[in-house]
Amino acid sequence: DALAKIMKSNKKKKLVQKAACSALKNLSKEEDAIPILLSKGFDSLVIDAMDTYGDSEELQECACTFLMNMGSNSPEASVEICSGEGIHCIIKSMQTIPTSASLQQASCGALYAVTKGDAHKNMAISAGAVDAVIYLMLVHPDEVGVLENAVNVLVNLSSLRKCTRTIAES
């Protein structure tokens, strides 16, 4: 509760939001903590921080890792992330700071984690995920972590018939 209150009352303080996202990145590594973090609404607080501080590489990386951990371990978390602006914020971080390999590994990992269901895949496609992911693969041709997560996103999205042509033509 304390961390959520701090994030809510300090939305205009970048350093506080960055530190909170860093703590949440670490807390979300523990699978047992996921339901607690979800019940406290941290997914939406992190998405708000991403939206507010799109220029902060460290905050974006911590936030994407948090979203990846949450989405990987909880279908319910994926729904919450996608029902908010989660997919848009993940793609925005891909587009805003494309040269950071560590951020792009985290952002592709987050996108992969939350696009398991067809509705979420459609949201990602509509938000420009295919172009963003392919661009990152071109920017980071030697970064195995980025490439692995990016290809996993394309594997997820290519399971939709409407996306196969888009990926094939890219």
Disulfide bonds with the S-S distance in Angstrom:
none
